[in-house]
Amino acid sequence: MFIDTHLHINRKEFNNESADVVNRAISAGVTRFMNVGYDIESSKYSVDLSARDKRFYAAVGVHPHDALLIASADEEINIENLNEIKKMAKGAVAIGEIGLDYFRDLSPRPAQRAAFSAQLELATELNMPVVLHIRDAYDEAIGVLEKTGLPPKRGIMHSFAGDMLAAEWAVENGFLLGIGGPVTYRNSKLFESVKLVGAENIVLETDAPWLPPVPHRGKRNEPSYLVHTAEHVAQLLELPLAELASVTATNFLDLIGASGE
């Protein structure tokens, strides 16, 4: 059993094809999914989807691109929107995706940091793991995590793209690395990090509709393509594919406190 631990089936890129997309994933051996929210609307979609389809888990949260939904540029917290995430969290298994994105900088950095910290505190209050989006900001994100306090349930560093020091910090502090399509790219910097942390410290993801693996690079990503990523990781770690599937699925299910049945 493979689990796609991070996708966005609600995105317009899938149009009315979501049922076909899920069926192709099931046929490929990807049998469970976590649909991850990035704003209020997508978080609600994720919770509603998980309520009607038990193959799906939900994560709810506000992405750094939309940080102004949670915090202003002067770091004033929008309690109403934060409480909306808190309310939706009753139907979710994680808070996310949250974090810092200093690559696109679509929200003011003070707002990103304040929104990140507020949602970390929410995860601690609710005793839930987090799904972290960090881009070009690993040192800063680790600083916010250490200052705010690590959520007791820890979580996943989604689409991990940090250096070896960030990978070491993550696993030493109980976080899983989310590994997706970029690990299949010829010039990927992930190879050594994956070898360093091993299967026991990773989960597999697609981030569909983005970041497709080889041989689908340049196309819309979908959860059935997770198998290509898994095959590449299994080769890197010199593991049978079935063992990698089992270990990474168990990592995720243990994180969210779910069974494998």
N, C-alpha and C positions, 0 to 999 in steps of 0.2 A: 504494500500500500504506500503510495506516494501522497504527500499532502502539500498543496500549494499554499504556503503560509502567508502569501501577500499578493492579492490581485484586486482589481477594480472592475468587476463585471458590470457595474452601473454606468460605466463611461459610454459616451455617445459613439465611440469607435466600434462598439459591438452592435449598435443599432438594435434590431430585433432578432439578433442571432444568438442571444445568450443561451437559449436551450440547446442549440446545435453545438455551441462552444463547450458547454458542460458535458454533453454526450460524447464529444470527441475526447475530452479529458478522461472520462470514465473508461472509454475503450482503450486508452493509452496506459491505464493503471493509476491515474491520478484521481483519487476517490473522495478526498476532502479538501476544503478550501477555507481560507479566511479572507473575507471581503473587508477591506480596510477603509475607514472613513478618513476624510481630509478636511471636511467642513461640516456644518450642521446638517445640510441636506444629504450628503453622501453617508454620513454616520447613521441617519435615520433609515436610509435605504438598506444599509448593512444589517441593522437590527431587524427590520421587517423581513429581509430575505432569510436570515437565520431562523426566524420564527416559523416560516412556512416551508423551509427546506433544511432538514437536519444534516445535510451534507456540508452546510455552510456554518462557519463561525463568524462572529462580527467583532470588529474593533471600532471604537468611536473616539474621535479626537479632532483637533484642528491643526492642520499642517502649518509649518512656518510661513508658507506663501500667504496664508490667510490669517496670520497671527492677529491682525487688527480686529478680528471677531472676538478675541479673548482679551487683548491688552492694547491700550493706546500707545502712541509713540512716547508718551511721558510715563508709561508703565502702569497706568491705571487699569485695574482689572474690570472687565465686563462681567459682573456677577450673574446677570441673567443668562448669558450664553454659556458661561461655565456651569451653571446649574442645569442647563439643558443637556449638556454632555453628561453630567452626573446622573441625570434621570435616565438617559438612554443607556448608560453603562449597566443598568440592571439586566439588559438583554444582550450584553456583550461579554467577551472573555478577556479583552485587553483595552487599554487606553492608547490610541494612536491613529494616524501616525503623527507624532509630535517631535519637535526638535529645532534645529537651526539649519538654514540654507543660506550660506554666504556666497554661493555661486551666482544665483539669480537675484538675490536681494530684493524680492518682490514686496517685502514688508520691512519697515524700519527695524534695524537690529535691536534697539532697546525693546520694541514690542515683541520681537521674536523671543528674546531671552525671558521677558516677563511671562509671556504665554506658555513657554516651555516650562518654566518653574512652577506656574500655577497648575498645570496639568500633571506634572510630576507629583505635586502635593496631593492632587486629587487621586492619583493612582495609589499613593501611600494610604490615604484615608480609606479607600475602598479595598485595599489589599489586592490590587490587580497588577499584572505585568504591563509593561509599556512596549510600544512599537516605535522605535526611534528612527527619524529621518535626519541624517547628518550629512551635509555636503559642504566641503571646503571649510569645515568648522569643528574638526574633532577636538582640538585643544580647548576651544571655547565651550563646546558641549560637555566635555568631561568636567570642565570647571563648574558649569551650572549643575551638573549631576552631583558633584561632590559638595557644592555649597548648599544646594537644596536638600540633599539627602537621597540616597539610592532607594528606589521603591523596594520594599521587602521581597516582592515576587520577581524583581529584576525585569528581564524582557529580552527583546530582539533588537540588535542593531541592523535594521533593514538595509538591504542593498549595500552591504558593507563595502567601503571604498577607502578605508583608512590604511595607514602604514602598519608595520609590524609592531611598533610600540602601542598603537591604538588597539590592535588585535590582542596583544598581551594584556593590556589594561582591561579590556572587555571580559576575557575569560577569567582572569584573576578575580574579577568582581562579580562573576556569576551571570554575565550576559551571553546570549547566543548570537552568532553571526548569521545574518540572512544572506545566503549565496544564491545568485541568480544568473541570468544570461551572460553578463560581462565576464564570468570566469571562463567562458568558451572562446573569448576573443584572443587572437594570437598574441597581442602585446599586453595582455592583462597583467596587472600587478598583484592579482589575488592569489596566484599559484602558491607562493611561499607562505602567505597567511593561512590558507586552507591546510597546507601540510603542517604548519606549526600547531594549529589548534586541534586538528583531527575531527573525525565525524561526530564525536561526542559533544562537540561545542558548536555545531552548525545546524541550521534548518535550511530547507530548499524553498525557493520562491520564484515567481515570474515577474512580479510587478506589472502584469498584463493590464493594459495593452502596450506597455513600454518595455524596452530592454530585451528584445528577443534574442535567444541564443543562436549561434551558428548551428544549422545551416539556414536559419530564417532571418538573419540579420537584415534590417532594412524593411521588414514587413511588420504588420501588426502582431504583437505577441499574444499568446493565449495559453491557458494552463496545460494543454496537452504537450506543449513544447518543453515542459519541465523535465521530461525524460531525457532530452538532449543535455541539459545541464547536469542531471544526475549521472549520466554516463561519463561525462567529462570529469566530474568530481570523483567518481569511483575509480577512474584510471589514475588520477592524481594521488589518491590515497591507497591505491593498490588493494581495493576491497571489491568483493562481489557486489553487483548492483543490488541484489536482494538484501544484502546486509546493510548497505547504505540506506536503502529505503526504510528498513526497519528501525535503524538507529535514529535517523533524522525525524521520522514520524514520532517515535517515542519521546525524543527531545521536546518536540512541540506539545504533544499531549500532556506530558508531565508539567510543562510550563503553565498550561492553562487549566490543569487539573481535570482533564477529560480522559475517558477510557478509549481504547482502540477498537471497541466492538462496532 
